[in-house]
């Protein structure tokens, strides 16, 4: 079985987004990250408003990835904006994460980066 190294490796679109961002100007990365963090905060606020008795789990792979981000081994761990964006996405429920990734993919298509 193929062992995944990062929590998002199972989402090919997220892997492609991270790879594309590697060579983009800081202004584009900052703008994209600001929008992703804004949407993520809205999602988190909505989750907090729901009175669910069950705690939301981000999963052990995501938690381990968040912890490993502090070791600064990946190229984007040295880019605070991308690191913050990935860490924020890691805290979202899978369904919301996938929706945001789809939106980012559409933005990158409009910019002719995909």
C-alpha positions as CSV (number, residue, x, y, z in Angstrom):
1,X,0.0,0.0,0.0
2,X,1.2,3.5,-0.9
3,X,2.1,5.4,2.3
4,X,1.2,9.1,2.2
5,X,3.7,11.5,3.7
6,X,1.4,14.5,4.2
7,X,-2.2,14.6,5.3
8,X,-3.3,16.2,2.0
9,X,-1.5,13.8,-0.3
10,X,-4.7,11.9,-0.9
11,X,-6.2,15.1,-2.5
12,X,-4.5,15.4,-5.9
13,X,-5.8,19.0,-6.4
14,X,-4.3,20.2,-3.1
15,X,-1.0,18.6,-4.0
16,X,-1.1,20.4,-7.4
17,X,-2.1,23.7,-5.7
18,X,0.9,23.6,-3.3
19,X,3.2,22.8,-6.3
20,X,1.8,25.7,-8.3
21,X,2.2,28.1,-5.4
22,X,5.9,27.3,-5.2
23,X,6.7,29.5,-8.2
24,X,4.1,32.3,-7.7
25,X,4.7,35.9,-6.7
26,X,4.1,36.7,-3.0
27,X,1.2,39.0,-3.9
28,X,-0.8,36.2,-5.4
29,X,0.0,33.8,-2.5
30,X,-0.9,36.5,0.0
31,X,-4.3,37.2,-1.7
32,X,-5.1,33.5,-2.1
33,X,-4.2,32.8,1.5
34,X,-6.2,35.7,2.8
35,X,-9.3,34.4,1.0
36,X,-8.8,30.8,2.1
37,X,-8.3,31.9,5.7
38,X,-11.4,34.1,5.5
39,X,-13.6,31.3,4.2
40,X,-12.1,28.9,6.8
41,X,-12.9,31.3,9.6
42,X,-16.5,31.6,8.3
43,X,-16.7,27.8,8.3
44,X,-15.3,27.5,11.8
45,X,-17.8,30.1,13.1
46,X,-20.6,28.2,11.6
47,X,-19.4,25.0,13.1
48,X,-19.2,26.7,16.5
49,X,-22.7,27.9,16.2
50,X,-24.0,24.3,15.6
51,X,-24.7,22.8,18.9
52,X,-23.2,19.4,18.2
53,X,-22.6,17.1,21.1
54,X,-19.8,15.3,19.3
55,X,-16.4,17.0,19.0
56,X,-15.1,17.5,15.5
57,X,-11.9,15.5,14.8
58,X,-9.3,16.6,12.3
59,X,-7.8,13.2,12.3
60,X,-4.4,11.9,13.3
61,X,-2.7,12.5,9.9
62,X,-3.7,16.2,10.0
63,X,-2.7,16.6,13.6
64,X,0.7,15.0,12.9
65,X,1.1,17.2,9.8
66,X,0.4,20.3,11.9
67,X,2.9,19.2,14.4
68,X,5.6,18.5,11.8
69,X,5.1,21.9,10.2
70,X,7.1,23.3,13.1
71,X,10.1,21.3,12.1
72,X,10.3,23.4,8.9
73,X,11.4,20.5,6.6
74,X,9.1,21.2,3.6
75,X,9.8,24.1,1.3
76,X,6.5,25.8,2.2
77,X,7.2,25.5,5.9
78,X,9.6,28.4,5.3
79,X,6.9,30.5,3.7
80,X,4.8,31.7,6.5
81,X,1.8,32.5,4.3
82,X,1.6,29.1,2.7
83,X,2.3,27.4,6.0
84,X,-0.5,29.3,7.6
85,X,-2.9,28.5,4.8
86,X,-2.1,24.8,4.9
87,X,-2.4,24.7,8.7
88,X,-5.8,26.5,8.6
89,X,-7.0,24.0,5.9
90,X,-5.9,21.1,8.1
91,X,-8.3,22.2,10.8
92,X,-11.4,22.0,8.7
93,X,-13.7,19.0,8.3
94,X,-12.9,17.0,5.2
95,X,-16.0,18.1,3.2
96,X,-15.3,21.8,3.8
97,X,-11.6,21.3,3.0
98,X,-12.5,19.7,-0.3
99,X,-14.9,22.6,-1.2
100,X,-12.3,25.2,-0.5
101,X,-9.7,23.2,-2.6
102,X,-12.2,23.1,-5.5
103,X,-12.7,26.9,-5.2
104,X,-8.9,27.5,-5.2
105,X,-8.6,25.3,-8.2
106,X,-11.2,27.3,-10.1
107,X,-9.3,30.6,-9.2
108,X,-6.0,29.1,-10.4
109,X,-7.8,28.0,-13.7
110,X,-9.1,31.6,-14.2
111,X,-5.5,32.8,-13.7
112,X,-4.3,30.3,-16.3
113,X,-2.1,28.6,-13.8
114,X,-3.7,25.2,-14.1
